[in-house]
C-alpha cells in the first residue's frame, strides 16, 4: 500500500543479522528476534533497544500478549488466546465464547481462571479481573479514525491479592494476613495485607495441601514443607523420623511413640 516491504501478519524478523520474515508464535525464542506482537509500533523500537516514543501513542505502553514458555517457545501469554486466524494473541477476558473451553489459551497457567457467561469470557470464582495494561489501538474504520484507549484485563487468583480484613474478596481455604511478622516491640506491620492460604499453596485459584500430592513432575515442590520429600512412588511425604499433622511434618520424640504407632 505504501510502497514498503513488510512481513506478513504474525511474522517478525529472524534476527538483526538475518532480516528475513519468520512466524513469531510457535517458533523457538532463540530463533526469532523478539517474542512479541509485530503489529505493535513498539516492536521495532524494542528491536533496536531504543526508548519508545511516538506522538500518537504513550511512551509507557507495555504489551504482554506474548511470552517464552518453559520450553522456550513463543506462545500467547497467560490470559491470552490465539486470534481467529491464529497469527496473533488477544485477551481472554471479555472475548466472545460459546463454552468455557473457548476461554482457554496457550498457557496452562490460570486455566481455571475463566468461564463463559452469556457468551463472554469472565473471571471464575476465586479469581478477579486485573488491569494488565493500558493499550492504545488504531481504529481506521470509525467515522472519527484515530487511536483509542483500551483497558486490557486478565484474571488473577484472589490468593496473593492485597486485601482488607472483612473485605468482600474471599477465596476458598484462604484468609487475609499480614505478609510480614509484627515488628519487635511495636504494633506496626511494615507491609500490606494479602490473601494467603491457611494451609498449602495456591493452585488454580484454590489452596492445595502439598503433603499427599503428586510430585512426579516437580519434586522440588515437596520442599515447600519443611522436612518433606518426594518419595519413591512420587508423592510428597514426611521424611523418615517425622510424622504428618495437616500440611506439616514434625519430628518424632519419645512422647510420640503412641501417636506413631497409630499413624
N, C-alpha and C positions, 0 to 999 in steps of 0.2 A: 504493500500500500504506500509506504513512504520511501520506496527505493532502497531499503536496507535489508540485508540478510539477517534472518532471525532463526533461532532454533524452534522446532515445533512445540506445541503446547505440552507442558510437563517435562521438557528437556532442558538441561543446562549444559555447561561446558565440562569436558572431562578434567582438565586442569589448566593452569595458567600457561603451561608449556605446550599443551596439546589442546588447541582450541577447536575441538570437534564436538558435535552435539550428542549427548547421551541421555537416556531416560534417567530421571532422578529417583523416583520411587522404585524400590526393589533392587537397586544397584548397591554393591558393596560401597560403604562410605569411603574406603581407601581408593576407589576408582572414579570418584566424582569430585569436582572442586568444592561443592557445598551441598550438604543435605538440607535444602531449604526450598522455598517456593520461588521458582524462576520468574513467575509472573509479577512478583512484587518489585517495586522500584528499588527497594533496599538491597536486593540480591546483588546487583552489580557493584554497589558500594562495598558490601562485605567481601566481594571477590578481591578487591584491591586493598582491603583493610583500612579504609579511609572513613572518617566520620560521615554519617549520612545527613545530608542537608538538601532539602527540596522545598521550594516556596509553596508547593501545593499540598505537601503532607508534613506533619510534625516530625521533629527530629528524634522523639523518644519512642517511636513505634517499634516494638519487638515482636516479630512473628514467631509463633510457637507451633505451627501446624505440622512440622516435620521433625523427626529425630532419628538418631542412630540407635538401634536396639542392641541387646546384649550380643547378638551375632554380628554386630557392626554392619547391619543392612539398613538402608534408609527407608523408613516407613512413616505412615501417618502417626503422629504423636498421640499419647493417651488423651482421650476426649475428642478425637477427630476421626473421620471416616473418609473413604475414597469418594471423590466426586462421581457424578453419574457416568462420566466417560473414563474413569479410572486414572486420570492423569494428574489429579490434584487431591488436596485434602480439605475437607470442610468440617466445621464444628458439629458435633453430635447434638449438643443442646439446641433445641429449637428447630431441628431439622424434621422433615416430613417422614412419617413411618406408617406402616400398616400393622406391625407387630414389634415386640421388644427386640427381636432379632435384628431389626433394622437399626437399632440403637447401639450397635457394637461396631468397633473399628478394628484397625490392625493390631493394636496392643491389647494384651490381656490384663493390663493394669486398670483397675476400677471398672472391670467388665460388668459388675453388678450395680454400677452407679446410675444406670439409665433405665427408663421404662417408657413404653409407648402409651400415651394417654391422649385420646381424642385426636389421633393421627399426628401427634407432636412428641418428639423425644424430650422428656423432662427428667429431673433428678428423682431417683428412687428413695425409699425410706432409708434413713441413716446417712444420707448424703445431702449436700447443699450446693446451690449454684454459686460458683466462684468466678469473679471477674478476672479472666485470664489476661486479656489485654484490650486496649482500645484500638480498633482497626479504622483505617480510612480507605474507603473503596470508591472507585470512579464509576459513575453511572452516566453513560452517554445516551441512554435511551429515553430518559425522562424529559419533560418539557423544559426543565432547568438543569441541564447537564453540569456535572462537577463532581467534587469529592465530598463524600458524606461520612459522618462519624458513626461508627457501629461498635457497640459493646459486644465482645466475644466472651461467652461464658463456658466453663466446664464444670462437671460435677465432681466434688471432692468429698471424702469421708468427713462426717462431723467429728469423728475421733481425730484429735490433733488440732482441731479448730479452737481459736480463742473463745472463751465462754464467760458467763456470769453465773454466780450462784443463784439458783432459782430461775434460770433462763429457760426459754422455750425450746432451744436446740438440744435435743437429747438423743443418745444412741444406746442401743441395747448393750448391757454389760459394762457401761462406762459412766464416769461421773466427772464433774468439774473439779479440777485440782490445781494447786499451785505447781508450777514447773520446777521450782527450786525449794529447798528446805528453808525454814524460818531462820533469819539471820540471828547470830548469837546475841543473847541478852537484849533483843529488840522485839517489837511486834510488827516488824516490817518484812514483807515478802518482796524481793527485788524484781521479780518478773511477773508477767501476766498469768491469768488462769487459762488452762487448756483442758479440753475434754480428753480424758485418759481412761484406758481400760482398767477396771478394778483388778482383773487378773488376766494374764495372757497378753497377746498382741493383736493389733488390728489386721483383719483380712477381709477384703470385700465389704468394708464398712461395719463389720461386726468384730467383737472380741473373741479370739480363739485361743484356748489354752494350748501351750506348747507341749507339755508332757502328755504322751499318748498320741501325738500327731505324727504323720508320716514325714520322714526325713530322707527319703530316697534321693531327692533332687538337691536339697540344700541342708546338708548335715550340720553346717555351722549354725543353723537356726537354734538347735538344742542348747548352744552355749549361752543363749539369752537367759536361760535359767541356770543359776549358779549350781555347780556340782551335777549337771545333767550331761548326757551324751547320746549319740545316735547309736543304738545297739545293732546286733548282727542282723536282726530282721527289719532294720531301717525304721525304727520307732523311737521317738525321744523318751528316754527313761532316766531315772536317777542312777548315778554311778554306784558301783558296789560299795557297801558301807553306808549308804544313805537311803532314806525312805521318803516316800512321796506324801505330801499333805497339800491338797489343792494343786496349785501350779508351782510348787516349791519343793526343794529337796533338803532334808535335814539329816544331820549325822547321827548315827546310832550312838546311844550312850548306854550305860548299864541299866538305866531305868526304862529303856526302850525295848527290852528283850520280850516282854509280854506282848507289846504292840507289834513287834517284828514278826512274832510267830503268827499273829492274826493276819498280817499282811501277806 
